[in-house]
């Protein structure tokens, strides 16, 4: 789905905006669309994800429904959640990104003992946390029988995740070398690219001379 806005008005005093001169989003709707506010809400959240520097967004531009959603956000500490005993496997899964590495193996195995179908979610998290491990080492680490999964759908998903993760890491290293340090927003966009686009970016970056070339490529291919 395309979440790009029709336009943005940036204040002259900086991209973060001020209370009196906020960043203003523009969206033109030429025909009736009962889901327009939902789409604008999704576009707004995507915009804020890609532009974390924005601190003041024109309040008059926010749909009331979106403001209600933002006001009702409930924050949960994953660290505190991880200290609870006998967590449900799905809740335990949420804690894996913040657990100490010494706890990862036991908790991952505990999750998969009760919910083996969660392997396609557990393994990519472990590959991010244990970045020196190969896919095969991760599967041994959590007692996933590689021979049993080799031809299964779960195995194909795990392999695809592993390939995309490895390609993203290699691409980010090359981009940093050619374009200098990347912003968190650019890094997140690149990590979210599917494998085929990562491979295309890996070829295209050979002709990049700076950050502007990367920005132009992302605008064209990763909208």
Buried (B, 14 or more C-beta within 10 A) or exposed (E): EEBEBEEBEBBEEEEBBEEEBBBBBEBEEEEEEEEEBEBBBBBBBBBBBBBEEBEBBEEEBBBEEBEEEEEEEEEEEBEEBBEEEEBEBEBBBBBBEEBEEEEBBEBBBBBBEEBEEBBBBBBBBBBBBBEEBEBEEBBEBBEBEEEEBEEEEBBEBBBBBBBBBBBBBEBBEBBEEBBEEBBEBBBEBBBEBEBEBBBBBBEBBEEBEEBEBBEEBBEEEBE
